[in-house]
Amino acid sequence: MSNQRQQGNQSNNRTNIWTFGLQLGLFAGLIWGGARGLMYFFRLTDVVPGYLAEPFFKTSFLKTQTGYYVGWLFFILFSIVAAMLYTIFMRRLKGPYPGIIYGIVWWLVIFLVLGPMFGMTKKVTALPVDTLISEFCLYLLWGLFIGYTAAMEYTDERRREPQKALQ
């Protein structure tokens, strides 16, 4: 009987992929979307904070206070989707490097492919160097946040160890 209880407790300790991905994306979007807003405020980037909403809203609206919050909401939604994808497909990768690479890949996709294609950003050759560096670093840290948080949750066995020792 105690063996069944131990197995039941062990299965209850597993983190739900869907809720974890949702929470991770929410916090990644809140934190790094806020950082994007500060970067724009301090003129470290020329890309408006609401650039992900650019296909749906005019740039003049996205430069207003309300547009800033709409853009932040779009960054949160984007972060939730990206965190869900990472959690589903790459959660078992260990260390910080997979997350860093994940962030760099998203930067490449957005600034080299999707951004210019949908009018969210200018072509990379038309953006100032400080904007490119700032955005690259932000996406690198955003990816690190998502990847390393998922790695710590799904590859850290220390909190499950006492139950394994009882078997």
Summary of the structure (lengths in Angstrom):
residues: 167
radius of gyration: 19.2
end to end distance: 12.6
largest distance: 68.1
contacts: 512
relative contact order: 0.16
helix: 75%
strand: 0%
